C-alpha cells in the first residue's frame, strides 16, 4: 500500500480525533522531505488549517547548552534533544482547541527557533518527523503511543551519506570534518534508528518521490 492510500484510509476512518502521523528514519533518509510533501499535499487538498507540522529538530538543545553539557561533539544523538519538551508539546497539540506554537530549526545556524511554527486549532492531521520517534528508550518511549501511524523512510546508506555532506558543509564544517562527523556521529545514530524499522506501520522507499 502507498503512503497516500494508507493515510487517506486513516483520515476517512477518523471521527473527531486528530490523526497523528510520525515519519522516522536515519539521518539523510529523506524523512523531512516526505513529511513536508505530505503536509503540502493535504494543505492543497483541504486548506492550510487542515494540517499541523511538527519537526523534532526544533527540540535540539541549543549550542550553548550542548557546550555546558559537554555534548557538542555528538549533537543529533538522542540525549541532545529536549525529549520531554517534544512529548509535552505533541501531547498538547493533539488535544488543543486553539493554535499551538512550536519551535523550528535553522539548519545553517544549527539552532532551534522558538515559536517558529503554528499548529492550527482547526487541524485534523498532525505530521511530525524525526529520527527517534520509535525509539523504545528513556524519554522517547511515550512517543509511539501518541501516533496514529508511523512511517519509516528506508534509503541506502551510500545515498544517505551523500545527502548529509552538503548539509554539514552549509552549517560550517570543513569537508574533512564533515566526513569524520558522518562516520562517527551520524552513522552510529543511523544504526540506532535502523533498529526501530520493524515498529513502523509502513516502510517507504526514500529513493522514490511521493508525488
PENORFEN-V434135 format. One record per residue. N is the residue number from 1. RES is the residue in one letter. SS is DSSP state (helix for helix, strand for strand, loop for the rest). Layout:
BEGIN
[[N,RES,SS] [N,RES,SS]]
END
This chain:
BEGIN
[[1,X,loop] [2,X,loop] [3,X,helix] [4,X,helix] [5,X,helix] [6,X,helix] [7,X,helix] [8,X,helix] [9,X,helix] [10,X,helix] [11,X,helix] [12,X,helix] [13,X,helix] [14,X,loop] [15,X,loop] [16,X,loop] [17,X,loop] [18,X,loop] [19,X,strand] [20,X,strand] [21,X,strand] [22,X,strand] [23,X,strand] [24,X,strand] [25,X,loop] [26,X,loop] [27,X,loop] [28,X,loop] [29,X,loop] [30,X,loop] [31,X,helix] [32,X,helix] [33,X,helix] [34,X,helix] [35,X,helix] [36,X,helix] [37,X,helix] [38,X,helix] [39,X,helix] [40,X,helix] [41,X,helix] [42,X,helix] [43,X,helix] [44,X,helix] [45,X,helix] [46,X,helix] [47,X,loop] [48,X,helix] [49,X,helix] [50,X,helix] [51,X,strand] [52,X,strand] [53,X,strand] [54,X,strand] [55,X,strand] [56,X,helix] [57,X,helix] [58,X,helix] [59,X,helix] [60,X,strand] [61,X,loop] [62,X,loop] [63,X,helix] [64,X,helix] [65,X,helix] [66,X,helix] [67,X,helix] [68,X,helix] [69,X,loop] [70,X,loop] [71,X,loop] [72,X,helix] [73,X,helix] [74,X,helix] [75,X,loop] [76,X,loop] [77,X,loop] [78,X,helix] [79,X,helix] [80,X,helix] [81,X,strand] [82,X,loop] [83,X,helix] [84,X,helix] [85,X,helix] [86,X,helix] [87,X,helix] [88,X,helix] [89,X,helix] [90,X,helix] [91,X,helix] [92,X,helix] [93,X,helix] [94,X,helix] [95,X,helix] [96,X,loop] [97,X,loop] [98,X,loop] [99,X,loop] [100,X,strand] [101,X,strand] [102,X,strand] [103,X,strand] [104,X,strand] [105,X,strand] [106,X,strand] [107,X,loop] [108,X,loop] [109,X,loop] [110,X,loop] [111,X,strand] [112,X,strand] [113,X,strand] [114,X,strand] [115,X,strand] [116,X,strand] [117,X,strand] [118,X,strand] [119,X,strand] [120,X,loop] [121,X,loop] [122,X,loop] [123,X,loop] [124,X,loop] [125,X,strand] [126,X,strand] [127,X,strand] [128,X,strand] [129,X,strand] [130,X,loop] [131,X,loop] [132,X,loop] [133,X,loop] [134,X,loop] [135,X,loop] [136,X,loop] [137,X,loop] [138,X,helix] [139,X,helix] [140,X,helix] [141,X,helix] [142,X,helix] [143,X,helix] [144,X,helix] [145,X,helix] [146,X,helix] [147,X,loop] [148,X,loop] [149,X,strand] [150,X,strand] [151,X,strand] [152,X,strand] [153,X,strand] [154,X,strand] [155,X,loop] [156,X,loop] [157,X,helix] [158,X,helix] [159,X,helix] [160,X,helix] [161,X,helix] [162,X,helix] [163,X,helix] [164,X,helix] [165,X,helix] [166,X,helix] [167,X,helix] [168,X,helix] [169,X,helix] [170,X,helix] [171,X,loop] [172,X,loop] [173,X,loop] [174,X,loop] [175,X,helix] [176,X,helix] [177,X,helix] [178,X,helix] [179,X,helix] [180,X,helix] [181,X,helix] [182,X,helix] [183,X,helix] [184,X,helix] [185,X,helix] [186,X,helix] [187,X,helix] [188,X,helix] [189,X,helix] [190,X,helix] [191,X,helix] [192,X,helix] [193,X,helix] [194,X,helix] [195,X,loop] [196,X,loop] [197,X,helix] [198,X,helix] [199,X,helix] [200,X,loop] [201,X,loop] [202,X,strand] [203,X,strand] [204,X,strand] [205,X,strand] [206,X,loop] [207,X,loop] [208,X,loop] [209,X,loop] [210,X,loop] [211,X,loop]]
END
